[in-house]
Amino acid sequence: MAYQTFRQEYLQVPPVTRAYTTACVLTTAAVQLELITPFQLYFNPELIFKHFQGSQLDTYIFSRISFLISLVVE
């Protein structure tokens, strides 16, 4: 029953906020479970633009946005 309540609340959140929150939680869980390392999340323009590793750009953007939101909320 609690699962249904959580699911209903989750689906009431606006889509952009829901996607961002889900991405942050999944990234945090992956680092805590040591599936990825923080070193893999940092922004390296050479890897992104010369070696076409666009996924690093995505994770960089998500990590910076969460940092800025935490600054604004405090």
mmCIF file of the N, C-alpha and C atoms, coordinates in Angstrom:
data_MODEL
# 
_entry.id   MODEL 
# 
loop_
_atom_site.group_PDB 
_atom_site.id 
_atom_site.type_symbol 
_atom_site.label_atom_id 
_atom_site.label_alt_id 
_atom_site.label_comp_id 
_atom_site.label_asym_id 
_atom_site.label_entity_id 
_atom_site.label_seq_id 
_atom_site.pdbx_PDB_ins_code 
_atom_site.Cartn_x 
_atom_site.Cartn_y 
_atom_site.Cartn_z 
_atom_site.occupancy 
_atom_site.B_iso_or_equiv 
_atom_site.pdbx_formal_charge 
_atom_site.auth_seq_id 
_atom_site.auth_comp_id 
_atom_site.auth_asym_id 
_atom_site.auth_atom_id 
_atom_site.pdbx_PDB_model_num 
ATOM 1   N N  . MET A 1 1  ? 0.810  -1.190 0.000   1.00 0.00 ? 1  MET A N  1 
ATOM 2   C CA . MET A 1 1  ? 0.000  0.000  0.000   1.00 0.00 ? 1  MET A CA 1 
ATOM 3   C C  . MET A 1 1  ? 0.863  1.267  0.000   1.00 0.00 ? 1  MET A C  1 
ATOM 4   N N  . ALA A 1 2  ? 1.934  1.225  0.770   1.00 0.00 ? 2  ALA A N  1 
ATOM 5   C CA . ALA A 1 2  ? 2.822  2.385  0.821   1.00 0.00 ? 2  ALA A CA 1 
ATOM 6   C C  . ALA A 1 2  ? 3.461  2.643  -0.536  1.00 0.00 ? 2  ALA A C  1 
ATOM 7   N N  . TYR A 1 3  ? 3.695  1.564  -1.282  1.00 0.00 ? 3  TYR A N  1 
ATOM 8   C CA . TYR A 1 3  ? 4.282  1.709  -2.615  1.00 0.00 ? 3  TYR A CA 1 
ATOM 9   C C  . TYR A 1 3  ? 3.361  2.524  -3.512  1.00 0.00 ? 3  TYR A C  1 
ATOM 10  N N  . GLN A 1 4  ? 2.062  2.252  -3.457  1.00 0.00 ? 4  GLN A N  1 
ATOM 11  C CA . GLN A 1 4  ? 1.108  2.978  -4.288  1.00 0.00 ? 4  GLN A CA 1 
ATOM 12  C C  . GLN A 1 4  ? 1.059  4.454  -3.917  1.00 0.00 ? 4  GLN A C  1 
ATOM 13  N N  . THR A 1 5  ? 1.151  4.761  -2.636  1.00 0.00 ? 5  THR A N  1 
ATOM 14  C CA . THR A 1 5  ? 1.148  6.153  -2.196  1.00 0.00 ? 5  THR A CA 1 
ATOM 15  C C  . THR A 1 5  ? 2.391  6.870  -2.707  1.00 0.00 ? 5  THR A C  1 
ATOM 16  N N  . PHE A 1 6  ? 3.549  6.224  -2.585  1.00 0.00 ? 6  PHE A N  1 
ATOM 17  C CA . PHE A 1 6  ? 4.791  6.816  -3.084  1.00 0.00 ? 6  PHE A CA 1 
ATOM 18  C C  . PHE A 1 6  ? 4.718  7.028  -4.588  1.00 0.00 ? 6  PHE A C  1 
ATOM 19  N N  . ARG A 1 7  ? 4.198  6.044  -5.300  1.00 0.00 ? 7  ARG A N  1 
ATOM 20  C CA . ARG A 1 7  ? 4.094  6.141  -6.763  1.00 0.00 ? 7  ARG A CA 1 
ATOM 21  C C  . ARG A 1 7  ? 3.161  7.291  -7.161  1.00 0.00 ? 7  ARG A C  1 
ATOM 22  N N  . GLN A 1 8  ? 2.051  7.427  -6.465  1.00 0.00 ? 8  GLN A N  1 
ATOM 23  C CA . GLN A 1 8  ? 1.114  8.507  -6.775  1.00 0.00 ? 8  GLN A CA 1 
ATOM 24  C C  . GLN A 1 8  ? 1.753  9.869  -6.541  1.00 0.00 ? 8  GLN A C  1 
ATOM 25  N N  . GLU A 1 9  ? 2.458  10.013 -5.429  1.00 0.00 ? 9  GLU A N  1 
ATOM 26  C CA . GLU A 1 9  ? 3.142  11.269 -5.137  1.00 0.00 ? 9  GLU A CA 1 
ATOM 27  C C  . GLU A 1 9  ? 4.220  11.558 -6.172  1.00 0.00 ? 9  GLU A C  1 
ATOM 28  N N  . TYR A 1 10 ? 4.957  10.527 -6.538  1.00 0.00 ? 10 TYR A N  1 
ATOM 29  C CA . TYR A 1 10 ? 6.031  10.670 -7.535  1.00 0.00 ? 10 TYR A CA 1 
ATOM 30  C C  . TYR A 1 10 ? 5.465  11.134 -8.870  1.00 0.00 ? 10 TYR A C  1 
ATOM 31  N N  . LEU A 1 11 ? 4.342  10.591 -9.268  1.00 0.00 ? 11 LEU A N  1 
ATOM 32  C CA . LEU A 1 11 ? 3.747  10.955 -10.555 1.00 0.00 ? 11 LEU A CA 1 
ATOM 33  C C  . LEU A 1 11 ? 3.089  12.336 -10.540 1.00 0.00 ? 11 LEU A C  1 
ATOM 34  N N  . GLN A 1 12 ? 2.841  12.903 -9.368  1.00 0.00 ? 12 GLN A N  1 
ATOM 35  C CA . GLN A 1 12 ? 2.271  14.239 -9.280  1.00 0.00 ? 12 GLN A CA 1 
ATOM 36  C C  . GLN A 1 12 ? 3.325  15.338 -9.448  1.00 0.00 ? 12 GLN A C  1 
ATOM 37  N N  . VAL A 1 13 ? 4.590  14.971 -9.317  1.00 0.00 ? 13 VAL A N  1 
ATOM 38  C CA . VAL A 1 13 ? 5.682  15.934 -9.460  1.00 0.00 ? 13 VAL A CA 1 
ATOM 39  C C  . VAL A 1 13 ? 5.796  16.305 -10.945 1.00 0.00 ? 13 VAL A C  1 
ATOM 40  N N  . PRO A 1 14 ? 6.069  17.571 -11.274 1.00 0.00 ? 14 PRO A N  1 
ATOM 41  C CA . PRO A 1 14 ? 6.221  17.972 -12.675 1.00 0.00 ? 14 PRO A CA 1 
ATOM 42  C C  . PRO A 1 14 ? 7.293  17.135 -13.384 1.00 0.00 ? 14 PRO A C  1 
ATOM 43  N N  . PRO A 1 15 ? 7.105  16.867 -14.680 1.00 0.00 ? 15 PRO A N  1 
ATOM 44  C CA . PRO A 1 15 ? 8.000  15.965 -15.412 1.00 0.00 ? 15 PRO A CA 1 
ATOM 45  C C  . PRO A 1 15 ? 9.483  16.358 -15.377 1.00 0.00 ? 15 PRO A C  1 
ATOM 46  N N  . VAL A 1 16 ? 9.784  17.636 -15.499 1.00 0.00 ? 16 VAL A N  1 
ATOM 47  C CA . VAL A 1 16 ? 11.191 18.062 -15.511 1.00 0.00 ? 16 VAL A CA 1 
ATOM 48  C C  . VAL A 1 16 ? 11.816 17.828 -14.137 1.00 0.00 ? 16 VAL A C  1 
ATOM 49  N N  . THR A 1 17 ? 11.101 18.186 -13.096 1.00 0.00 ? 17 THR A N  1 
ATOM 50  C CA . THR A 1 17 ? 11.592 17.970 -11.734 1.00 0.00 ? 17 THR A CA 1 
ATOM 51  C C  . THR A 1 17 ? 11.738 16.483 -11.456 1.00 0.00 ? 17 THR A C  1 
ATOM 52  N N  . ARG A 1 18 ? 10.798 15.705 -11.901 1.00 0.00 ? 18 ARG A N  1 
ATOM 53  C CA . ARG A 1 18 ? 10.841 14.251 -11.707 1.00 0.00 ? 18 ARG A CA 1 
ATOM 54  C C  . ARG A 1 18 ? 12.043 13.651 -12.422 1.00 0.00 ? 18 ARG A C  1 
ATOM 55  N N  . ALA A 1 19 ? 12.302 14.070 -13.653 1.00 0.00 ? 19 ALA A N  1 
ATOM 56  C CA . ALA A 1 19 ? 13.452 13.550 -14.408 1.00 0.00 ? 19 ALA A CA 1 
ATOM 57  C C  . ALA A 1 19 ? 14.767 13.955 -13.751 1.00 0.00 ? 19 ALA A C  1 
ATOM 58  N N  . TYR A 1 20 ? 14.859 15.197 -13.330 1.00 0.00 ? 20 TYR A N  1 
ATOM 59  C CA . TYR A 1 20 ? 16.079 15.677 -12.682 1.00 0.00 ? 20 TYR A CA 1 
ATOM 60  C C  . TYR A 1 20 ? 16.329 14.950 -11.361 1.00 0.00 ? 20 TYR A C  1 
ATOM 61  N N  . THR A 1 21 ? 15.302 14.829 -10.556 1.00 0.00 ? 21 THR A N  1 
ATOM 62  C CA . THR A 1 21 ? 15.433 14.151 -9.263  1.00 0.00 ? 21 THR A CA 1 
ATOM 63  C C  . THR A 1 21 ? 15.824 12.693 -9.459  1.00 0.00 ? 21 THR A C  1 
ATOM 64  N N  . THR A 1 22 ? 15.201 12.033 -10.416 1.00 0.00 ? 22 THR A N  1 
ATOM 65  C CA . THR A 1 22 ? 15.525 10.637 -10.692 1.00 0.00 ? 22 THR A CA 1 
ATOM 66  C C  . THR A 1 22 ? 16.971 10.505 -11.142 1.00 0.00 ? 22 THR A C  1 
ATOM 67  N N  . ALA A 1 23 ? 17.426 11.395 -12.017 1.00 0.00 ? 23 ALA A N  1 
ATOM 68  C CA . ALA A 1 23 ? 18.815 11.348 -12.484 1.00 0.00 ? 23 ALA A CA 1 
ATOM 69  C C  . ALA A 1 23 ? 19.795 11.556 -11.336 1.00 0.00 ? 23 ALA A C  1 
ATOM 70  N N  . CYS A 1 24 ? 19.487 12.490 -10.439 1.00 0.00 ? 24 CYS A N  1 
ATOM 71  C CA . CYS A 1 24 ? 20.370 12.744 -9.287  1.00 0.00 ? 24 CYS A CA 1 
ATOM 72  C C  . CYS A 1 24 ? 20.416 11.549 -8.347  1.00 0.00 ? 24 CYS A C  1 
ATOM 73  N N  . VAL A 1 25 ? 19.260 10.961 -8.074  1.00 0.00 ? 25 VAL A N  1 
ATOM 74  C CA . VAL A 1 25 ? 19.217 9.805  -7.172  1.00 0.00 ? 25 VAL A CA 1 
ATOM 75  C C  . VAL A 1 25 ? 19.960 8.625  -7.785  1.00 0.00 ? 25 VAL A C  1 
ATOM 76  N N  . LEU A 1 26 ? 19.768 8.377  -9.072  1.00 0.00 ? 26 LEU A N  1 
ATOM 77  C CA . LEU A 1 26 ? 20.458 7.262  -9.731  1.00 0.00 ? 26 LEU A CA 1 
ATOM 78  C C  . LEU A 1 26 ? 21.973 7.480  -9.778  1.00 0.00 ? 26 LEU A C  1 
ATOM 79  N N  . THR A 1 27 ? 22.393 8.720  -10.036 1.00 0.00 ? 27 THR A N  1 
ATOM 80  C CA . THR A 1 27 ? 23.824 9.014  -10.053 1.00 0.00 ? 27 THR A CA 1 
ATOM 81  C C  . THR A 1 27 ? 24.434 8.846  -8.670  1.00 0.00 ? 27 THR A C  1 
ATOM 82  N N  . THR A 1 28 ? 23.746 9.339  -7.652  1.00 0.00 ? 28 THR A N  1 
ATOM 83  C CA . THR A 1 28 ? 24.235 9.190  -6.281  1.00 0.00 ? 28 THR A CA 1 
ATOM 84  C C  . THR A 1 28 ? 24.306 7.722  -5.878  1.00 0.00 ? 28 THR A C  1 
ATOM 85  N N  . ALA A 1 29 ? 23.288 6.961  -6.218  1.00 0.00 ? 29 ALA A N  1 
ATOM 86  C CA . ALA A 1 29 ? 23.273 5.535  -5.886  1.00 0.00 ? 29 ALA A CA 1 
ATOM 87  C C  . ALA A 1 29 ? 24.403 4.801  -6.608  1.00 0.00 ? 29 ALA A C  1 
ATOM 88  N N  . ALA A 1 30 ? 24.644 5.147  -7.869  1.00 0.00 ? 30 ALA A N  1 
ATOM 89  C CA . ALA A 1 30 ? 25.710 4.489  -8.622  1.00 0.00 ? 30 ALA A CA 1 
ATOM 90  C C  . ALA A 1 30 ? 27.084 4.771  -8.015  1.00 0.00 ? 30 ALA A C  1 
ATOM 91  N N  . VAL A 1 31 ? 27.297 5.981  -7.537  1.00 0.00 ? 31 VAL A N  1 
ATOM 92  C CA . VAL A 1 31 ? 28.578 6.314  -6.896  1.00 0.00 ? 31 VAL A CA 1 
ATOM 93  C C  . VAL A 1 31 ? 28.685 5.589  -5.559  1.00 0.00 ? 31 VAL A C  1 
ATOM 94  N N  . GLN A 1 32 ? 27.622 5.582  -4.768  1.00 0.00 ? 32 GLN A N  1 
ATOM 95  C CA . GLN A 1 32 ? 27.666 4.921  -3.468  1.00 0.00 ? 32 GLN A CA 1 
ATOM 96  C C  . GLN A 1 32 ? 27.848 3.414  -3.589  1.00 0.00 ? 32 GLN A C  1 
ATOM 97  N N  . LEU A 1 33 ? 27.287 2.824  -4.628  1.00 0.00 ? 33 LEU A N  1 
ATOM 98  C CA . LEU A 1 33 ? 27.446 1.388  -4.858  1.00 0.00 ? 33 LEU A CA 1 
ATOM 99  C C  . LEU A 1 33 ? 28.734 1.051  -5.602  1.00 0.00 ? 33 LEU A C  1 
ATOM 100 N N  . GLU A 1 34 ? 29.507 2.098  -5.885  1.00 0.00 ? 34 GLU A N  1 
ATOM 101 C CA . GLU A 1 34 ? 30.792 1.981  -6.574  1.00 0.00 ? 34 GLU A CA 1 
ATOM 102 C C  . GLU A 1 34 ? 30.669 1.370  -7.974  1.00 0.00 ? 34 GLU A C  1 
ATOM 103 N N  . LEU A 1 35 ? 29.543 1.656  -8.633  1.00 0.00 ? 35 LEU A N  1 
ATOM 104 C CA . LEU A 1 35 ? 29.385 1.271  -10.025 1.00 0.00 ? 35 LEU A CA 1 
ATOM 105 C C  . LEU A 1 35 ? 30.137 2.251  -10.922 1.00 0.00 ? 35 LEU A C  1 
ATOM 106 N N  . ILE A 1 36 ? 30.202 3.502  -10.493 1.00 0.00 ? 36 ILE A N  1 
ATOM 107 C CA . ILE A 1 36 ? 31.008 4.523  -11.147 1.00 0.00 ? 36 ILE A CA 1 
ATOM 108 C C  . ILE A 1 36 ? 31.782 5.261  -10.068 1.00 0.00 ? 36 ILE A C  1 
ATOM 109 N N  . THR A 1 37 ? 32.823 5.943  -10.464 1.00 0.00 ? 37 THR A N  1 
ATOM 110 C CA . THR A 1 37 ? 33.618 6.704  -9.506  1.00 0.00 ? 37 THR A CA 1 
ATOM 111 C C  . THR A 1 37 ? 33.367 8.194  -9.730  1.00 0.00 ? 37 THR A C  1 
ATOM 112 N N  . PRO A 1 38 ? 33.584 9.012  -8.723  1.00 0.00 ? 38 PRO A N  1 
ATOM 113 C CA . PRO A 1 38 ? 33.441 10.458 -8.917  1.00 0.00 ? 38 PRO A CA 1 
ATOM 114 C C  . PRO A 1 38 ? 34.371 10.974 -10.012 1.00 0.00 ? 38 PRO A C  1 
ATOM 115 N N  . PHE A 1 39 ? 35.501 10.322 -10.191 1.00 0.00 ? 39 PHE A N  1 
ATOM 116 C CA . PHE A 1 39 ? 36.441 10.721 -11.239 1.00 0.00 ? 39 PHE A CA 1 
ATOM 117 C C  . PHE A 1 39 ? 35.811 10.612 -12.624 1.00 0.00 ? 39 PHE A C  1 
ATOM 118 N N  . GLN A 1 40 ? 34.917 9.659  -12.799 1.00 0.00 ? 40 GLN A N  1 
ATOM 119 C CA . GLN A 1 40 ? 34.254 9.485  -14.091 1.00 0.00 ? 40 GLN A CA 1 
ATOM 120 C C  . GLN A 1 40 ? 33.210 10.566 -14.350 1.00 0.00 ? 40 GLN A C  1 
ATOM 121 N N  . LEU A 1 41 ? 32.824 11.307 -13.324 1.00 0.00 ? 41 LEU A N  1 
ATOM 122 C CA . LEU A 1 41 ? 31.775 12.314 -13.467 1.00 0.00 ? 41 LEU A CA 1 
ATOM 123 C C  . LEU A 1 41 ? 32.289 13.715 -13.768 1.00 0.00 ? 41 LEU A C  1 
ATOM 124 N N  . TYR A 1 42 ? 33.596 13.900 -13.661 1.00 0.00 ? 42 TYR A N  1 
ATOM 125 C CA . TYR A 1 42 ? 34.098 15.263 -13.819 1.00 0.00 ? 42 TYR A CA 1 
ATOM 126 C C  . TYR A 1 42 ? 34.108 15.695 -15.284 1.00 0.00 ? 42 TYR A C  1 
ATOM 127 N N  . PHE A 1 43 ? 34.098 17.002 -15.493 1.00 0.00 ? 43 PHE A N  1 
ATOM 128 C CA . PHE A 1 43 ? 34.033 17.587 -16.831 1.00 0.00 ? 43 PHE A CA 1 
ATOM 129 C C  . PHE A 1 43 ? 35.425 17.681 -17.434 1.00 0.00 ? 43 PHE A C  1 
ATOM 130 N N  . ASN A 1 44 ? 35.625 17.020 -18.553 1.00 0.00 ? 44 ASN A N  1 
ATOM 131 C CA . ASN A 1 44 ? 36.894 17.061 -19.262 1.00 0.00 ? 44 ASN A CA 1 
ATOM 132 C C  . ASN A 1 44 ? 36.608 17.390 -20.729 1.00 0.00 ? 44 ASN A C  1 
ATOM 133 N N  . PRO A 1 45 ? 36.773 18.657 -21.132 1.00 0.00 ? 45 PRO A N  1 
ATOM 134 C CA . PRO A 1 45 ? 36.430 19.057 -22.500 1.00 0.00 ? 45 PRO A CA 1 
ATOM 135 C C  . PRO A 1 45 ? 37.160 18.253 -23.568 1.00 0.00 ? 45 PRO A C  1 
ATOM 136 N N  . GLU A 1 46 ? 38.394 17.876 -23.302 1.00 0.00 ? 46 GLU A N  1 
ATOM 137 C CA . GLU A 1 46 ? 39.145 17.115 -24.310 1.00 0.00 ? 46 GLU A CA 1 
ATOM 138 C C  . GLU A 1 46 ? 38.484 15.765 -24.592 1.00 0.00 ? 46 GLU A C  1 
ATOM 139 N N  . LEU A 1 47 ? 38.074 15.075 -23.545 1.00 0.00 ? 47 LEU A N  1 
ATOM 140 C CA . LEU A 1 47 ? 37.413 13.784 -23.746 1.00 0.00 ? 47 LEU A CA 1 
ATOM 141 C C  . LEU A 1 47 ? 36.064 13.958 -24.445 1.00 0.00 ? 47 LEU A C  1 
ATOM 142 N N  . ILE A 1 48 ? 35.345 15.009 -24.079 1.00 0.00 ? 48 ILE A N  1 
ATOM 143 C CA . ILE A 1 48 ? 34.009 15.200 -24.638 1.00 0.00 ? 48 ILE A CA 1 
ATOM 144 C C  . ILE A 1 48 ? 34.069 15.580 -26.111 1.00 0.00 ? 48 ILE A C  1 
ATOM 145 N N  . PHE A 1 49 ? 34.901 16.552 -26.449 1.00 0.00 ? 49 PHE A N  1 
ATOM 146 C CA . PHE A 1 49 ? 34.884 17.079 -27.810 1.00 0.00 ? 49 PHE A CA 1 
ATOM 147 C C  . PHE A 1 49 ? 35.877 16.405 -28.760 1.00 0.00 ? 49 PHE A C  1 
ATOM 148 N N  . LYS A 1 50 ? 36.984 15.910 -28.249 1.00 0.00 ? 50 LYS A N  1 
ATOM 149 C CA . LYS A 1 50 ? 37.954 15.251 -29.129 1.00 0.00 ? 50 LYS A CA 1 
ATOM 150 C C  . LYS A 1 50 ? 37.744 13.750 -29.217 1.00 0.00 ? 50 LYS A C  1 
ATOM 151 N N  . HIS A 1 51 ? 37.222 13.147 -28.137 1.00 0.00 ? 51 HIS A N  1 
ATOM 152 C CA . HIS A 1 51 ? 37.013 11.702 -28.130 1.00 0.00 ? 51 HIS A CA 1 
ATOM 153 C C  . HIS A 1 51 ? 35.531 11.343 -28.121 1.00 0.00 ? 51 HIS A C  1 
ATOM 154 N N  . PHE A 1 52 ? 34.673 12.344 -28.276 1.00 0.00 ? 52 PHE A N  1 
ATOM 155 C CA . PHE A 1 52 ? 33.224 12.172 -28.427 1.00 0.00 ? 52 PHE A CA 1 
ATOM 156 C C  . PHE A 1 52 ? 32.581 11.375 -27.287 1.00 0.00 ? 52 PHE A C  1 
ATOM 157 N N  . GLN A 1 53 ? 32.936 11.694 -26.056 1.00 0.00 ? 53 GLN A N  1 
ATOM 158 C CA . GLN A 1 53 ? 32.331 11.045 -24.896 1.00 0.00 ? 53 GLN A CA 1 
ATOM 159 C C  . GLN A 1 53 ? 31.263 11.980 -24.318 1.00 0.00 ? 53 GLN A C  1 
ATOM 160 N N  . GLY A 1 54 ? 30.142 12.068 -25.001 1.00 0.00 ? 54 GLY A N  1 
ATOM 161 C CA . GLY A 1 54 ? 29.070 12.984 -24.627 1.00 0.00 ? 54 GLY A CA 1 
ATOM 162 C C  . GLY A 1 54 ? 28.412 12.659 -23.299 1.00 0.00 ? 54 GLY A C  1 
ATOM 163 N N  . SER A 1 55 ? 28.491 11.419 -22.854 1.00 0.00 ? 55 SER A N  1 
ATOM 164 C CA . SER A 1 55 ? 27.864 11.058 -21.582 1.00 0.00 ? 55 SER A CA 1 
ATOM 165 C C  . SER A 1 55 ? 28.508 11.804 -20.421 1.00 0.00 ? 55 SER A C  1 
ATOM 166 N N  . GLN A 1 56 ? 29.781 12.171 -20.558 1.00 0.00 ? 56 GLN A N  1 
ATOM 167 C CA . GLN A 1 56 ? 30.433 12.941 -19.496 1.00 0.00 ? 56 GLN A CA 1 
ATOM 168 C C  . GLN A 1 56 ? 29.827 14.334 -19.395 1.00 0.00 ? 56 GLN A C  1 
ATOM 169 N N  . LEU A 1 57 ? 29.415 14.882 -20.501 1.00 0.00 ? 57 LEU A N  1 
ATOM 170 C CA . LEU A 1 57 ? 28.782 16.202 -20.484 1.00 0.00 ? 57 LEU A CA 1 
ATOM 171 C C  . LEU A 1 57 ? 27.450 16.142 -19.737 1.00 0.00 ? 57 LEU A C  1 
ATOM 172 N N  . ASP A 1 58 ? 26.677 15.076 -19.958 1.00 0.00 ? 58 ASP A N  1 
ATOM 173 C CA . ASP A 1 58 ? 25.396 14.912 -19.256 1.00 0.00 ? 58 ASP A CA 1 
ATOM 174 C C  . ASP A 1 58 ? 25.593 14.854 -17.752 1.00 0.00 ? 58 ASP A C  1 
ATOM 175 N N  . THR A 1 59 ? 26.511 14.016 -17.291 1.00 0.00 ? 59 THR A N  1 
ATOM 176 C CA . THR A 1 59 ? 26.708 13.870 -15.852 1.00 0.00 ? 59 THR A CA 1 
ATOM 177 C C  . THR A 1 59 ? 27.275 15.148 -15.241 1.00 0.00 ? 59 THR A C  1 
ATOM 178 N N  . TYR A 1 60 ? 28.093 15.853 -15.995 1.00 0.00 ? 60 TYR A N  1 
ATOM 179 C CA . TYR A 1 60 ? 28.631 17.121 -15.493 1.00 0.00 ? 60 TYR A CA 1 
ATOM 180 C C  . TYR A 1 60 ? 27.500 18.126 -15.281 1.00 0.00 ? 60 TYR A C  1 
ATOM 181 N N  . ILE A 1 61 ? 26.611 18.213 -16.245 1.00 0.00 ? 61 ILE A N  1 
ATOM 182 C CA . ILE A 1 61 ? 25.500 19.161 -16.154 1.00 0.00 ? 61 ILE A CA 1 
ATOM 183 C C  . ILE A 1 61 ? 24.613 18.823 -14.959 1.00 0.00 ? 61 ILE A C  1 
ATOM 184 N N  . PHE A 1 62 ? 24.267 17.539 -14.766 1.00 0.00 ? 62 PHE A N  1 
ATOM 185 C CA . PHE A 1 62 ? 23.425 17.150 -13.633 1.00 0.00 ? 62 PHE A CA 1 
ATOM 186 C C  . PHE A 1 62 ? 24.100 17.460 -12.307 1.00 0.00 ? 62 PHE A C  1 
ATOM 187 N N  . SER A 1 63 ? 25.390 17.212 -12.206 1.00 0.00 ? 63 SER A N  1 
ATOM 188 C CA . SER A 1 63 ? 26.062 17.463 -10.931 1.00 0.00 ? 63 SER A CA 1 
ATOM 189 C C  . SER A 1 63 ? 26.135 18.958 -10.630 1.00 0.00 ? 63 SER A C  1 
ATOM 190 N N  . ARG A 1 64 ? 26.361 19.795 -11.633 1.00 0.00 ? 64 ARG A N  1 
ATOM 191 C CA . ARG A 1 64 ? 26.430 21.243 -11.417 1.00 0.00 ? 64 ARG A CA 1 
ATOM 192 C C  . ARG A 1 64 ? 25.077 21.817 -11.070 1.00 0.00 ? 64 ARG A C  1 
ATOM 193 N N  . ILE A 1 65 ? 24.033 21.336 -11.699 1.00 0.00 ? 65 ILE A N  1 
ATOM 194 C CA . ILE A 1 65 ? 22.692 21.849 -11.409 1.00 0.00 ? 65 ILE A CA 1 
ATOM 195 C C  . ILE A 1 65 ? 22.313 21.524 -9.974  1.00 0.00 ? 65 ILE A C  1 
ATOM 196 N N  . SER A 1 66 ? 22.618 20.300 -9.512  1.00 0.00 ? 66 SER A N  1 
ATOM 197 C CA . SER A 1 66 ? 22.255 19.952 -8.133  1.00 0.00 ? 66 SER A CA 1 
ATOM 198 C C  . SER A 1 66 ? 23.036 20.804 -7.142  1.00 0.00 ? 66 SER A C  1 
ATOM 199 N N  . PHE A 1 67 ? 24.288 21.124 -7.445  1.00 0.00 ? 67 PHE A N  1 
ATOM 200 C CA . PHE A 1 67 ? 25.082 21.978 -6.574  1.00 0.00 ? 67 PHE A CA 1 
ATOM 201 C C  . PHE A 1 67 ? 24.480 23.380 -6.510  1.00 0.00 ? 67 PHE A C  1 
ATOM 202 N N  . LEU A 1 68 ? 24.077 23.922 -7.649  1.00 0.00 ? 68 LEU A N  1 
ATOM 203 C CA . LEU A 1 68 ? 23.496 25.262 -7.679  1.00 0.00 ? 68 LEU A CA 1 
ATOM 204 C C  . LEU A 1 68 ? 22.149 25.295 -6.949  1.00 0.00 ? 68 LEU A C  1 
ATOM 205 N N  . ILE A 1 69 ? 21.358 24.257 -7.092  1.00 0.00 ? 69 ILE A N  1 
ATOM 206 C CA . ILE A 1 69 ? 20.078 24.216 -6.403  1.00 0.00 ? 69 ILE A CA 1 
ATOM 207 C C  . ILE A 1 69 ? 20.290 24.173 -4.895  1.00 0.00 ? 69 ILE A C  1 
ATOM 208 N N  . SER A 1 70 ? 21.284 23.401 -4.448  1.00 0.00 ? 70 SER A N  1 
ATOM 209 C CA . SER A 1 70 ? 21.541 23.341 -3.007  1.00 0.00 ? 70 SER A CA 1 
ATOM 210 C C  . SER A 1 70 ? 21.992 24.704 -2.475  1.00 0.00 ? 70 SER A C  1 
ATOM 211 N N  . LEU A 1 71 ? 22.723 25.476 -3.287  1.00 0.00 ? 71 LEU A N  1 
ATOM 212 C CA . LEU A 1 71 ? 23.125 26.815 -2.854  1.00 0.00 ? 71 LEU A CA 1 
ATOM 213 C C  . LEU A 1 71 ? 21.928 27.755 -2.758  1.00 0.00 ? 71 LEU A C  1 
ATOM 214 N N  . VAL A 1 72 ? 21.036 27.650 -3.717  1.00 0.00 ? 72 VAL A N  1 
ATOM 215 C CA . VAL A 1 72 ? 19.869 28.534 -3.745  1.00 0.00 ? 72 VAL A CA 1 
ATOM 216 C C  . VAL A 1 72 ? 18.927 28.205 -2.598  1.00 0.00 ? 72 VAL A C  1 
ATOM 217 N N  . VAL A 1 73 ? 18.747 26.930 -2.306  1.00 0.00 ? 73 VAL A N  1 
ATOM 218 C CA . VAL A 1 73 ? 17.821 26.511 -1.258  1.00 0.00 ? 73 VAL A CA 1 
ATOM 219 C C  . VAL A 1 73 ? 18.332 26.933 0.109   1.00 0.00 ? 73 VAL A C  1 
ATOM 220 N N  . GLU A 1 74 ? 19.635 26.883 0.321   1.00 0.00 ? 74 GLU A N  1 
ATOM 221 C CA . GLU A 1 74 ? 20.177 27.285 1.614   1.00 0.00 ? 74 GLU A CA 1 
ATOM 222 C C  . GLU A 1 74 ? 20.117 28.772 1.706   1.00 0.00 ? 74 GLU A C  1 
# 
